[in-house]
Every structure is written in C-alpha cells, then in structure tokens.
C-alpha cells in the first residue's frame, strides 16, 4: 500500500498545485501550514470512509456535487483574494504576522475536506488492502489512511521547500514577488477549475 500510495502522491496533482501556490504566496512557513491542513483533512476523510460515511458521498450524485462545488468556490475565492491583495502585504517573513499560521492551516483543511476526489479515492483503494483475517477492517483502513497522510505530507512539503526557495530568489525584487503572488493566485483558480470537472467515476 505504501508503494502504491507513494506512486500516486508523487505525481503532481491538485494537492501539489495547492501547496506550491500557497508557498509562493506565504513562503515556506505558510506553505507547510497549508500542507498540514490539507493532509490532516485527507486523514479525516480516510476515517470518514472507514466508518462508512464516505460511501454515501460516492453513491449520491447530489451530495457529491454539493461537496465539489463548495470546494471549487472556496479554492477560486482564495485565488482571487491572492491576486487582489498581492501588493497589500509586506514582503518577507513579516507576512505571517498578518496571516496567522492557524488561519492558513484552517484554509488548507477546508480545501482538503471539500475535495470529493479524495473520498472516492479512499473508497476505491483502501478496501483492496484489507485482510479480514488480521483484525477490524475499520482499524486497518484508518491505519492505511494515516500512512497515506504521512507520505502526502512529506511529498507536498518537499514541493513547498522548492517553491519557497524560488520565492526567496524573487524576493530581491518587490515587483517580481508581487507577480509571483499573482501567479500563485492564478494557480489556485486553475485548481478550482480542475476540481470543477471531478466525477465520481
């Protein structure tokens, strides 16, 4: 399972796009806070699936679409805000004084929790690795979700360090850094549009 999860996680997808965009806007600390929120939400979704609630989302077109559209609206909102306020914040680590890490974490959590593709992924993959002879299926699925979460945090965190490194180089020019923040906002909007086409299949 760990090998399969690693292969799926390291391929750049919505989580990587989100992590890089946040690192470009808030730097390494803010990027890691976003990754932490996103991955904790993924673990919560794994627990939800293990308890059987996730099956309801997978089977109900209405509930799936409600979750999907809430996530899309929120991600696009964050992207638009990043573009609108790209010049409002001071440059450097002082930005985090205006954006507390708990707030960035909570934004990452909301994005992760409203990603219906994660629920569908857990429903499709976790049961394939369950062995009914070795213990509770619920416990096994929760452990697998935890393994997935740890791998995702390390992988997405690595992308944050790369993006933050590039951001520091851009910091030598306030104009370029403002442009970089705008690019991060555009990436968030692109992510929202991508999630718009998510299906239950």
Secondary structure as UniProt FT lines:
FT   HELIX           2..10
FT   HELIX           14..50
FT   TURN            51..53
FT   HELIX           54..59
FT   HELIX           61..84
FT   TURN            85..88
FT   TURN            93..94
FT   HELIX           95..98
FT   HELIX           101..113
FT   HELIX           116..125
FT   HELIX           126..129
FT   TURN            132..133
FT   HELIX           137..170
FT   TURN            171..172
FT   HELIX           174..196
//
